[in-house]
Amino acid sequence: MKKFKFNKTNIYVTEKSDGNFRDRENLERVKKELNLEEIFLPNQKHTNIVLNYDEDLTQSSDGVYTDKPAVAVGVLTADCIPLVLFNNNEISVIHAGWRGLLGGIVENAYKKFKDKSNIFAFIGPSIRGCCYEVGFDFTNQLNILSDFFTISEDKYFVDLNKILKNKLEKLHVNIVYEIDECTKCGKNFFSYRNGNIEERILTLAFIEGE
């Protein structure tokens, strides 16, 4: 499990070796290791909805926001992008597949922040432009700009990470940290396109308590 610390914000990203985080036992183990009462996860359905951690998380959503210290929020992924937006007092963790990304989930997470003057971003491992092959109809019907896809041997490859960074730039989120590894051609993370249909990694974040 990788740990990243930015002032009062702690971010953890699990790897294959940490197990499948759809398994409740693994979630309980990490809660105990990090001394967390709960890890608040959305009921992910590829939406653009971001909920507060204390709302009804059984409803469909793909991001969780908190401004409370010691409240851990997270998402499960296996090719989609895990994104953490944060400042010293607020966090939003989102699951961004193409539907959520193009549907405005990043913007919706940003809107949750009370203080928008100094928001940072952390991008976890996801499938990258080297491996995210799609059909021509995908780029055509969704009006994806040529800046965000490449064509190689008549195959189309979309770079969702590049689309995300473009959105962050437009929101003036200019400091971005990331784990620069493709889940499909890398070795450390689960990948849906590599056959990890049920397995998921966990990305979680929390603000240190007083």
Secondary structure, DSSP 8 states (H G I E B T S, - for coil): -EEEEETTEEEEE--GGG--TTSHHHHHHHHHHHT-S-EE--B-SS-S-EEETTS-TTSB-SEEEE-STT-EEEEEESSSEEEEEE-SS-EEEEEE-HHHHHHTHHHHHHHT-S--TT-EEEE--B--TTT-EE-HHHHHHTT--GGGEEEETTEEEE-HHHHHHHHHHHTT---EEE---BTTTSSSS--GGGT-SS--EEEEEEE---
